[in-house]
Amino acid sequence: MIPHRDLQILQSFDSHGRVTVSAYLPLDTPQRRESAYADFMREMHKYLEACHHQPECQEAVKEDMEIVGLYLKTNGHRHQGGVAIFSCAAELFWRAYALPIPPATRVEVGEKFCLEPLLKGMT
């Protein structure tokens, strides 16, 4: 799972009001590995549409989409239960963690990382 120190870094990360992306994707079957990229992009396009009148927001979301998308197209399809990805391109922050148990697909965009699925799994 995620080392305690890394969890503390994620919890205390200061985005300085910029966009952060948290993505939980199941990769436990060939079908889920194949659909992870499409599922992520579909969810991110919803956030992109939500900030259509804010060019700074659009650029930040697009940059994180590109970074996470590249990971999913290349390294993100290893044989594991799932992956948790945390990205804040504006602050040059990136982490991806293999998860032994497949999570429910979840993509969140905000000023802080969404850690609820990780914290739930630890209790």
C-alpha positions as CSV (number, residue, x, y, z in Angstrom):
1,M,0.0,0.0,0.0
2,I,1.1,3.6,0.4
3,P,3.9,4.3,2.9
4,H,2.7,6.3,5.9
5,R,5.2,9.1,5.1
6,D,3.8,9.4,1.6
7,L,0.3,9.6,2.9
8,Q,1.3,12.5,5.2
9,I,2.8,14.3,2.2
10,L,-0.4,13.9,0.2
11,Q,-2.5,15.1,3.2
12,S,-0.4,18.2,3.8
13,F,0.3,19.0,0.1
14,D,-0.3,22.8,-0.6
15,S,-1.5,23.3,-4.1
16,H,-1.5,27.1,-3.6
17,G,-5.0,27.2,-4.9
18,R,-4.2,25.3,-8.0
19,V,-5.8,22.2,-9.5
20,T,-5.0,18.8,-8.1
21,V,-6.1,15.5,-9.6
22,S,-6.8,12.3,-7.7
23,A,-7.6,9.2,-9.7
24,Y,-8.4,5.7,-8.5
25,L,-8.6,3.2,-11.3
26,P,-9.1,-0.6,-11.2
27,L,-6.6,-2.6,-13.3
28,D,-7.4,-6.2,-12.1
29,T,-8.8,-7.5,-15.4
30,P,-7.7,-7.1,-19.0
31,Q,-10.9,-5.2,-19.7
32,R,-10.3,-2.8,-16.9
33,R,-6.7,-2.2,-17.9
34,E,-7.9,-1.5,-21.4
35,S,-10.6,0.9,-20.2
36,A,-8.6,2.8,-17.5
37,Y,-7.4,5.5,-19.9
38,A,-10.8,6.1,-21.5
39,D,-12.5,6.1,-18.1
40,F,-10.0,8.7,-16.8
41,M,-10.3,10.9,-19.8
42,R,-14.1,10.8,-19.8
43,E,-14.2,11.9,-16.1
44,M,-11.6,14.6,-16.8
45,H,-13.5,16.1,-19.7
46,K,-16.4,16.8,-17.3
47,Y,-14.0,18.9,-15.2
48,L,-12.6,20.6,-18.3
49,E,-16.1,21.6,-19.4
50,A,-16.9,22.9,-15.9
51,C,-14.1,25.4,-16.2
52,H,-14.7,26.5,-19.8
53,H,-14.7,30.2,-19.0
54,Q,-11.5,30.1,-16.9
55,P,-8.5,29.7,-19.2
56,E,-6.1,29.1,-16.2
57,C,-8.3,26.3,-15.0
58,Q,-8.5,24.8,-18.4
59,E,-4.8,24.8,-18.9
60,A,-4.2,23.2,-15.5
61,V,-6.7,20.4,-16.1
62,K,-5.3,19.8,-19.6
63,E,-1.8,19.5,-18.3
64,D,-2.8,17.0,-15.6
65,M,-4.8,15.1,-18.2
66,E,-1.8,14.8,-20.4
67,I,0.6,13.7,-17.7
68,V,-1.8,11.1,-16.2
69,G,-2.9,10.0,-19.7
70,L,0.7,9.4,-20.7
71,Y,1.3,7.3,-17.6
72,L,-1.8,5.2,-18.3
73,K,-0.8,4.7,-21.9
74,T,2.7,3.5,-21.0
75,N,3.4,2.3,-17.5
76,G,-0.1,2.3,-15.9
77,H,-1.1,-1.1,-17.3
78,R,1.0,-3.4,-15.1
79,H,-0.6,-6.4,-13.5
80,Q,-1.9,-5.0,-10.2
81,G,-5.3,-4.6,-8.5
82,G,-5.4,-0.9,-9.3
83,V,-3.6,2.4,-9.1
84,A,-4.0,5.6,-7.2
85,I,-2.6,8.7,-9.0
86,F,-2.1,12.1,-7.6
87,S,-1.0,15.0,-9.8
88,C,-0.6,18.7,-9.6
89,A,1.2,19.8,-12.7
90,A,1.2,23.4,-11.7
91,E,3.3,22.6,-8.6
92,L,5.3,19.9,-10.4
93,F,3.9,17.2,-8.2
94,W,3.2,13.6,-9.3
95,R,2.8,10.3,-7.5
96,A,1.3,6.9,-8.6
97,Y,0.8,4.0,-6.3
98,A,0.0,0.4,-7.1
99,L,-3.0,-0.9,-5.1
100,P,-3.3,-4.6,-4.2
101,I,-7.2,-4.4,-4.3
102,P,-9.0,-2.8,-7.2
103,P,-10.6,0.5,-6.2
104,A,-13.9,1.8,-7.6
105,T,-13.2,4.1,-10.5
106,R,-13.0,7.7,-9.1
107,V,-11.5,10.9,-10.4
108,E,-11.6,14.1,-8.4
109,V,-10.3,17.6,-9.2
110,G,-9.9,20.2,-6.6
111,E,-7.4,22.2,-4.5
112,K,-6.6,19.2,-2.3
113,F,-6.1,15.5,-3.1
114,C,-9.0,13.2,-2.5
115,L,-7.7,10.6,0.0
116,E,-11.0,9.2,1.3
117,P,-10.6,5.9,-0.6
118,L,-7.1,5.4,0.9
119,L,-8.1,6.3,4.4
120,K,-11.2,4.1,4.3
121,G,-9.0,1.2,3.2
122,M,-6.7,1.7,6.2
123,T,-9.4,1.3,8.8
